[in-house]
Amino acid sequence: MTGGGATWEYRDLSLPRGTSRETARTLLTGVAETEHWEPDRLRLYPDGRRLVRLRRRVYRMIRTA
């Protein structure tokens, strides 16, 4: 097995202003449970927009035979 850091795949979601915290939480929970994403970074802009960066680990299969 080789050493090294984890390889991650990223996905950005943009939520429009006026999106409630409950709606954002429900959306992110659904994405996390069904597609195995986890929150990496959340940015809340002064005008109310939210930019969410999600990440998930990429598993590379190594041929053994």
Secondary structure in CASP SS format (residue, H / E / C, confidence):
PFRMAT SS
TARGET T0000
AUTHOR 0000-0000-0000
METHOD secondary structure of the structure
MODEL  1
M C 1.00
T C 1.00
G C 1.00
G C 1.00
G C 1.00
A C 1.00
T C 1.00
W E 1.00
E E 1.00
Y E 1.00
R E 1.00
D E 1.00
L E 1.00
S E 1.00
L E 1.00
P C 1.00
R C 1.00
G C 1.00
T C 1.00
S C 1.00
R H 1.00
E H 1.00
T H 1.00
A H 1.00
R H 1.00
T H 1.00
L H 1.00
L H 1.00
T H 1.00
G H 1.00
V H 1.00
A H 1.00
E H 1.00
T H 1.00
E H 1.00
H C 1.00
W C 1.00
E E 1.00
P E 1.00
D E 1.00
R E 1.00
L E 1.00
R E 1.00
L E 1.00
Y C 1.00
P C 1.00
D C 1.00
G C 1.00
R C 1.00
R E 1.00
L E 1.00
V E 1.00
R E 1.00
L E 1.00
R E 1.00
R E 1.00
R E 1.00
V C 1.00
Y C 1.00
R C 1.00
M C 1.00
I C 1.00
R C 1.00
T C 1.00
A C 1.00
END
